[in-house]
Amino acid sequence: MNTKFKKSIYLLLFLILLLSGMIAFNYKVKADKKADISDKKEIYLTFDDGPSDKTTENILDVLKENDVKATFFIVGKYVEGREDVLKRIVKEGHSLGLHTYSHNYKTIYEDNKIFIDEMLKCQNEIHRATGVKTNIIRFPGGSVKRLNKEFKKELEEKGFKIYDWNMALTDGINPKAPVSKFYKEGTKRKKTLSKIILLMHCDYLNKNTCRALPDIINFYKNQGYEFKIIDKNTPEFIFPYKK
């Protein structure tokens, strides 16, 4: 075997080994990325029924002190006179969502058109106050037993995206319940979730929600969760459709 031929063989073997190493490395990188995705823990703090004056602002103070962001689902009829609260929400990096204009269950669920008109009216109020045109919505009381495929299509045609929840405080039903009860509701679950959308409220009665919030935040920080806001790029989270 001549020298030139030997060199060609060695070069070929070297290239094969190099390519094998690159392929193995590439698979490892992909596997690591998959592991990162599956191991990633996220929490979305969400507050319904605002804006109120003191309570919403006190919640904003807590969020600022703890350097976390949240999402506020706004009732349109409460915007007038509280424009500064909404502007602060936007300025401090939180997101805004639509929670109908009136929050009147008897009216908003009469038919699909009324519901959509309520959301559009709320959208206009938020845009008037802040310049932000948001398309994320939450059904008062949640979408369960209220949403079907046909209604979902109507909402999609208007550009709306729906966000229910998978953990909740009972502060919308009993806002004066003890702080310890709200903390337990906001942190205790039989199964660990990698993605949590936590429902809370921020109207004028929800003082104890605000008092429970610092410890709820600390709990999830210690568990390694990343705090995120819901925006137009967040995948929808919807209760099962009614049949």
Secondary structure in CASP SS format (residue, H / E / C, confidence):
PFRMAT SS
TARGET T0000
AUTHOR 0000-0000-0000
METHOD secondary structure of the structure
MODEL  1
M C 1.00
N C 1.00
T H 1.00
K H 1.00
F H 1.00
K H 1.00
K H 1.00
S H 1.00
I H 1.00
Y H 1.00
L H 1.00
L H 1.00
L H 1.00
F H 1.00
L H 1.00
I H 1.00
L H 1.00
L H 1.00
L H 1.00
S H 1.00
G H 1.00
M H 1.00
I H 1.00
A H 1.00
F H 1.00
N H 1.00
Y H 1.00
K H 1.00
V H 1.00
K H 1.00
A H 1.00
D H 1.00
K H 1.00
K H 1.00
A H 1.00
D H 1.00
I H 1.00
S H 1.00
D H 1.00
K C 1.00
K C 1.00
E E 1.00
I E 1.00
Y E 1.00
L E 1.00
T E 1.00
F E 1.00
D E 1.00
D E 1.00
G E 1.00
P C 1.00
S C 1.00
D C 1.00
K H 1.00
T H 1.00
T H 1.00
E H 1.00
N H 1.00
I H 1.00
L H 1.00
D H 1.00
V H 1.00
L H 1.00
K H 1.00
E H 1.00
N C 1.00
D C 1.00
V C 1.00
K C 1.00
A C 1.00
T E 1.00
F E 1.00
F E 1.00
I E 1.00
V C 1.00
G H 1.00
K H 1.00
Y H 1.00
V C 1.00
E C 1.00
G C 1.00
R C 1.00
E H 1.00
D H 1.00
V H 1.00
L H 1.00
K H 1.00
R H 1.00
I H 1.00
V H 1.00
K H 1.00
E C 1.00
G C 1.00
H C 1.00
S E 1.00
L E 1.00
G E 1.00
L E 1.00
H C 1.00
T C 1.00
Y C 1.00
S C 1.00
H C 1.00
N C 1.00
Y H 1.00
K H 1.00
T H 1.00
I H 1.00
Y C 1.00
E C 1.00
D C 1.00
N H 1.00
K H 1.00
I H 1.00
F H 1.00
I H 1.00
D H 1.00
E H 1.00
M H 1.00
L H 1.00
K H 1.00
C H 1.00
Q H 1.00
N H 1.00
E H 1.00
I H 1.00
H H 1.00
R H 1.00
A H 1.00
T H 1.00
G C 1.00
V C 1.00
K C 1.00
T C 1.00
N C 1.00
I E 1.00
I E 1.00
R C 1.00
F C 1.00
P C 1.00
G C 1.00
G C 1.00
S C 1.00
V C 1.00
K C 1.00
R C 1.00
L C 1.00
N C 1.00
K H 1.00
E H 1.00
F H 1.00
K H 1.00
K H 1.00
E H 1.00
L H 1.00
E H 1.00
E H 1.00
K C 1.00
G C 1.00
F C 1.00
K E 1.00
I E 1.00
Y E 1.00
D C 1.00
W C 1.00
N C 1.00
M E 1.00
A E 1.00
L C 1.00
T C 1.00
D C 1.00
G C 1.00
I C 1.00
N C 1.00
P C 1.00
K C 1.00
A C 1.00
P C 1.00
V H 1.00
S H 1.00
K H 1.00
F H 1.00
Y H 1.00
K H 1.00
E H 1.00
G H 1.00
T H 1.00
K C 1.00
R C 1.00
K C 1.00
K C 1.00
T C 1.00
L C 1.00
S C 1.00
K E 1.00
I E 1.00
I E 1.00
L E 1.00
L E 1.00
M E 1.00
H E 1.00
C C 1.00
D C 1.00
Y C 1.00
L C 1.00
N C 1.00
K H 1.00
N H 1.00
T H 1.00
C H 1.00
R H 1.00
A H 1.00
L H 1.00
P H 1.00
D H 1.00
I H 1.00
I H 1.00
N H 1.00
F H 1.00
Y H 1.00
K H 1.00
N H 1.00
Q C 1.00
G C 1.00
Y C 1.00
E E 1.00
F E 1.00
K C 1.00
I C 1.00
I C 1.00
D C 1.00
K C 1.00
N C 1.00
T C 1.00
P C 1.00
E C 1.00
F E 1.00
I C 1.00
F C 1.00
P C 1.00
Y C 1.00
K C 1.00
K C 1.00
END
